[in-house]
Amino acid sequence: MNRSFLLSAAIAVIALLASAPALAQQSRADTLLIDRAAAGKAMDGPKRGTSMGKVEAQFGAPDQKLEPRGGQQPQWPVIHRWVYPQFTVYFENSHVIDVVLRQAAPGEIGPKPVE
């Protein structure tokens, strides 16, 4: 066999073996995103457009009401964040604009706790 062919084949095998841990890591991350998205669709959380009063009446008082952000300019609305055990609710002024899961599964390593 040709020496350059063998060298090229060896380099290709080494590159493939070196990338195997990265591919395995990516696969786990992809699964986590799929699990999180599926859990989010099944979650019975506040719906977009719901008022703060209705959220508190339905889900109780949040664990934390974080300091509002924004509002320095008229085009920047004030954003409020309420933290519940399963999710964080984001309000623009006084209505829900988004709900983000804090943990998709009990064993999942999620975002750092809010300080």
Sequence and secondary structure as in RCSB ss.txt:
>XXXX:A:sequence
MNRSFLLSAAIAVIALLASAPALAQQSRADTLLIDRAAAGKAMDGPKRGTSMGKVEAQFGAPDQKLEPRGGQQPQ
WPVIHRWVYPQFTVYFENSHVIDVVLRQAAPGEIGPKPVE
>XXXX:A:secstr
  HHHHHHHHHHHHHHHHHHHHHHHHHHHHHHHHHHHHHHHH     TT BHHHHHHHH S SEEEEEE  SSTT
S  EEEEE SSEEEEEETTEEEEEEES SSTT   S    
